[in-house]
Amino acid sequence: MSDILIVDDERDIRELISDILEDEGFATRLAGNSDDAMAAVVAEQPALMILDIWLKDSKMDGIDILKAVKRDYPDVPVVIISGHGNVEIAVAAIKQGAYDFIEKPFNIDQLMVVIRRAMETSRLRRENVTLKRKDSSNTEMVGNSGAFRTLVGQLDKVTKSNGRVMLSGPAGSGKEVAARYIHANSNRASAPFITVNCAGVAPERMEEVLFGRESSERGVEPGLLEQGHGGVVYFDEVADMPLGTQSKILRVLVDQQFTRVGGSDKIRVDLRVVSSTNKDLEAEIQSGTFREELYHRLNVVPIAVPSLAERREDIPLLAEYFIGEFNKSQGLALREISDDAQALMQTMVWPGNVRQLKNLVERVLILGEGTAPIEARELPGEEDSSEEEGRVVLSGAMASLPLREAREAFEREYLLTQINRFGGNISRTANFVGMERSALHRKLKSLGVVTSAKSGTRVAHVDE
């Protein structure tokens, strides 16, 4: 997409413009009617289109072609030329998305100024799309736990289809990473991935952001749905979408078309929709804040994204991955993670899930010095451990128990933590705590600790 398509029914005019542009180093293609013009655009999307409004013996005039190009190829700038130019035509062309308007007979210097500016706009748009696609394709799924493998297995089953997917899971668990994985491994991987932050857009602006707008002053401003044509639109935390917008999105899903705010033309789009939520949507339906019909449209394939607590085995792998990413993006030190630090990370509480782990790794790398392995004392909650070396500070509840009960409570909590840390793997837990496997089984039984399958891994809990 690097040439300029010149569409004019007068052969002398289109060849004159072509000669001028080729002298300036631009590649050109020529079309004398609407059929040839549309065929040329479909064959290879141009970097810029120079389009005559009046086309003799054509099925479509310039405005019709402009509408079709901006509908299907919104990133292509279109410069309108006409020998019958007036304010009304200029306004109509700009309103339909034309980049600029030039009257015949045109001044060559003026023509070149407009074309160079339009080509720069085209270049910036292409770079923006390339960066978006690169960002999507570089997104990696990291992990090896049972819960993680179950998730990836489910995602792999839906990547090649066009089915709508609903990702559910707590905040920070990696729902957007999962959505990008679907896109990157789908037949739409070369098309845009557009994120709609349903919680981050003011309700009164949501429709304008999604559908775009038209006005005589500012022309056509494509919305996110139009920008995502041919690709994937990801509704992040869809439960926060305003009720009024929900009904219009439902209509888009049914008809695959919509009207811009302030406009009248129907804009057709080809989109795959992936949504996410950290809320119980069925409860939201009961409370009247989410439309049941939209829920059924979006929830064709439900996939649960596990919390970090359900995949503690993956914490060292994720931390190492983030260290590598921060080294590439910020030049932070490539540091290993000591065994003690890994053990502490795997036993910490992570309400913010993978996002919280990523932030913690960044903080440790920024505040740390040198390239020595990360130690446990650098992690939150360990700052004061050196002041009373070797001493364990008891909670009030633990300190009030008799020795036997306190010992049992400590052993129960300690073993629960270690078993969950190793994803329910008794052999690895026994090796870490320094017990024979059979002895560990007896100890767990005496403490009332049982393990059960959950989300592709095993989780320990107290038998009530």
N, C-alpha and C positions, 0 to 999 in steps of 0.2 A: 504494500500500500504506500507507493511513493510517487505516483504520477498524477497528472492533472487531466481530468476529463472535460473536454470542451464540447458543449452542446449548442448548436446554432443551425438554423435551417438555411442560412446563407453561406455557401461554401467559401466565398472570398473572406468573409469575416472570421470563420473558425480557423481557416488556414493562416490568416494574418496573425491572429492571437497565438496560434501554435508556433509560428516562426519567431515571434517576439520572445515567447517563453523558452523555446529551445536555445535561442541565442543567449539567454540568461542561465542556461544549464539545467532547465527543467525537462523532464520527460512528459510527453503528452499523448493522449488518445482523442480521437474525434468521433462525433456522432451528429447526424443531421436530422434525426427525428426521435420521437419518444420511444419507439420500439428498440432502436439501436442503442439509445441512451440507457434504458433500463437493463438491456442485455449486457452492456458493458459494465454496469455497476455490479450486477449479479456475478459476472465472470471474475471480476477482481475489484474489490473495493478501492476507489481512488483516494488519494490524500486530500484532494480538493476537486470541487466541481464548479465550472463556470457555465452558467445556464441562461439561455435566452428565454424570456417569458413567452414570446409569440413564436410558435412553431407551425408553419404551414403543413398541411397534409399529414398531421399527426393525431393519434387518438387522444393524447394528453397534451395539455399546454404546460408551460413552465411551472405554474403554481401546483398543478397536479403532480408533476414529477417531484417538485420540492417536497410536497407532503409525503409522497411515497418513500423518498430517500430518507427524510428525517424520521419517519416511522420505523423503517427497517435498519437504517444505518445512521443513528443519531450523532455519531462522532465525526461524520464527514461534513466539513464546512462547505456551504454553497454560496457562491457569489452570483447574484442575479444581474443580467445585462438586458437592456431594452432600448429600442429606438422610439418607443412611445411612452417614455417615463413620465410619471407624475407622482404626486404625493400619495394618492390613494393606492397605487400599485406598490410603491415602496413600502408603505405601512403594511399592506397585505402580505408582501414577501417577508418582511422582518417578523411579522406576527407568526408566520408559519415556520420560522426557524432559519431564515436566510442569514448568512454572516454579514453581508453588505450588499449594496445596490449601486450599480454604475450605469449611467445613461450613454447611449450611442448618440453622436460619435464621441468616443471616449478619448481622454488624454492618456497617452502611453505611460507617462510618469505616474499619473494617478492610478492607473491600472496596476502597475508594478508595486506600488505602495500597498494597495489593498491585498494583492496576491501574496506578497511576502508576509504580511501580517497574518493572513489566513493560513498560510503554510506553517507558520510558527505555532499557531493555535493547534493545527492538526498534529504537529510533532509533539507538542506537550501532552495532548490527549493520548496519543499512542504510547508515550513514555509512562503516563499515569496508568493506563490499562496494563502495560507490561509489568510495572511494579506491583500492581494488585495481584496479577497472576503469579508472579514470582513469590510474593508473600504467601499466597495460598499453597503453591506447590512445595514450599520449603517447610510447611507445617508438618511436624512429625508426631506420631503416636509413640510414646515411650513407656515401656513397662514389660513385665514378664509374669505377673501374678495371675492366679486363676481368674480373678474378677476382670482383670485387664484383657486376658485372652478371650473371655466370653464376650466382652464388649466389642473387640475388634472382629470377632467372628460374626457378630450380628451386623456390624457396619459393612463388612465385606459382602454380605448377602443383599444389601440394598443399593450398593454403589452404582451398578449398571442399569438399574431400573429407573423409572421416572416417578416412582411412588413418593408421596409426601411422608416425611419422617418427623416424629415428635420426640425430641430428646429431653428426658426428665432427669433431674439430679440437683444436689445442693449447689449454692453459689460457689464459684471458683473450682468446680470439679473438672472442668475441661469440656463443657458442652460445645463451645465454639470450635475448639480443636477437632472434636468429633465431626462437626458439620463441615469443616474445611477438608477433613479426610474424605468424607463422602464426595465432595466436589472434586478434589484432586484426583480421585480414582474413578471418576464417572466419565461418561461420553461428553460431558460439558466442561471438561477440565480446561480447555482453551478459551472458554467464555468467561464472563465476569462472575465473581462471587461478591454479592452485595449484602452488607449487614445492616439490618434495620434495628436500631436500639430502641425498643418499644418503651422502655422506662426513661430514656434520656431525651425524648422529644416532647416538647410541650403539647398537650392535647389539641390546642387550637391550631397548631402548625402541622399536625401529623398528616393530614390529607394532602397538604401542599408538598410536604417532604416526600410522600409516597407517589403521588400522581403527577407532580409538577404543576406549573401554572402558565397561563398565557395572559399577556396584557399588551396594550398598544405602546406603552412606554418602554417595557423591558423585553418584549418579544416572547419567544418560547423558552421556558426553563424546564428541561426534562427532570422528572422525579426519579426516585430510586428504582421504582419498578421498570421504568423505561430504560434506565441505565443498565439494568440487569437482563435485558432482552437476550434470550438464548442461553442464559446461564442459570445460576442458583441465587435465590433470595433467601436470606436467613433472618427469620424473625426472632431476635434475641429477647427472652423473657416476654413471650407473647401475651401472658396474662395481664400485662400492664398496658395493652393496647386499648385506647378509648372505645367505649361501646359503639358510638356512632361510626367510627372507622371500621370496626369489626364487621358491620353489616355490608360496607362497601368492599372490603377485602373478600368477603364471602362471594359477592357478585363477581369480582375479578376472577376468583378461582373457578366459578361456574362458566363464565363467558370468555375468559382469557382476553378481556379488553376493558378499557376504562376511558374516562374523559378527564383531561387536565382541569384544574381549578381555573375558572374564567374562560374555558374553551368549550367548543361544541363538537369537535371531531372525535370519533372513536379511535383510540390508540390500541392496536392489537399487540400482545406480547406473548412470547413463548418462555415460560418460567418453570423451573422446578423449585418447590418450596420446602424448606427445612425449618422447623421451629424448635424452640426450647422453652422450658419453664422450670422454676424451682418451687412452684406452688402446686397444690392439688386442684387441678382444673375442674374436676367433677364437683368439688366443694365450691369453687368459684361460680359454677353454673347454678348450683342450688341457691347461692347468695345473690344471684342476678347480675354479677359483674362480668360474666363471660357467656357468649352465645353458644348454645348447644349445637346448632347446625355447623358453626365454624369449627368447634371442637372435633366433630366427626369428620369434617373435611381435612383437617390438619393431622389428625391422629390415626392416619392409615396404618403406619408402622411405628408403634411405640418402642423406644429403646431407652433403657435406664442406664445412666452414666454413674458409676459407683463413686462414693466419697473417698477421700484419701485414707480414712480410717479403715475402709474395706479393702484397701490394697497397700498395706504398710510395707510389704515386701518390695514395692516399687520405689520407695522413697530414696534409697541410695542411687538408683539408676536415674531418677528424675533430677536429683541434686547434681549429679555429675553432668547430665545433659545441660542443665541451666548454667553451670560453671563454664562449659564450652561455648554456649551461646553468648554469655556476657563477655567472654574473652574476645569473640569475633566482633561483637557489636560495640563494646565499650573499651576493649583493651585491658580488662581486668585480669588479674593473675590467674593462671591455670593451676589451681590447688587441688590436691587430693583430699579425701575426707578420712580422718582417723577412725579406727574401729569404735572407739568410745563415742565419737560424735555421731557416727551412723546409728549406734545403738540408742543414743538419746533421741535423735530425730525420729526413730521408729516408735518411740514410746511417748512422744509429745502429743498433746491435743491439737488438732488442726481444724478449727471451725471454719477457716477460710480455704481449706483444702489445697489443691495444687497451686492456686494463685498465691496463697499465703506462703507456701514453701518456696516458690520462686522469689517472692519479695524478701524472704529471710536470707536466701542464698546471696542475693544482690547486696543486702545490707552487710553481711559478713565479709564479702569480697571488698566492698568499699572501705570498711573500717579496718580490715586486716592489713598486715604488712608482710612483704616478702612472698615466697612461694611455698612455705612450709605447709604441711597438711593442716586442715581445719581441725581444731581441738574442741572438745565438749564445752570448755570454759568460754568459748566465743559465742555459744548459743544462748538464747533467752532463758532466764531462770537459773543460769549457772554462774552469774556474775559474782555472787557472794560466797561461792563454795569454798574458796581458798581461805576465807577468814577463820573458819572453824573446821580445819582439815580433819576428815575422818569422822566427823560428828553428823548424825542424822537428826533433823529437827522433826519431831512428831506433831501431827495435828492434835487439836484438843480432844477430838473423839477417840483417837488412838491412845493418847496418853492416859485416858480415864479407864481403859480396859485392864483387866487382870492380865498377867503375862501370857498365859496359855491362849486366851482369846485374842490378844493383840498379835501374838505370833501367827495364829491361824489366819487372822484378817490380813496380815502383811503377806504371808505366803500365798494366800488366795489371789490378792490383787497383783502381786508380783508375777505369778504364773499366768494369770489371765492376760496381763500385758505382754509377756514374752510369747505366749502362744499366738495371740493376735498379731504380734509383730512379724512372726514367721508364717502367717497365713494358715495357721492350724496344723502346721507340719510338726508332729510330735518328735520325730528323730532330730530335726534341727534344733528344736527347743531344748531337748534333753542334752544335746551336745553343748549348747551355749551355757545352760545353767549348771552343767557338770554332774548330771545324774544319768544312771542307766535308764533306758527307755521303759523297762518294766517297772522300775522304781518310780518313775515319773507318773506312769499310769496309776499306780497304787496311791500315790500322793494326791493326784487330781480327784480320784474317786473318794478319798477320805475327806477332801475339802468341798465336795459337791460340785466340782467343775466338770462340765461336759462340753463337747465340741459338736457343732452342727453345720451343715452346708448352707451357705448363703452367698448369692451373687458370684458364683463361680469359685469361691474359696471356702475355707472353713473358719468359723468364728467360735471362740470360747465364751461361755457364759456360766453363771452360777445356776445350778439346778434348784429352782424354788420348790 
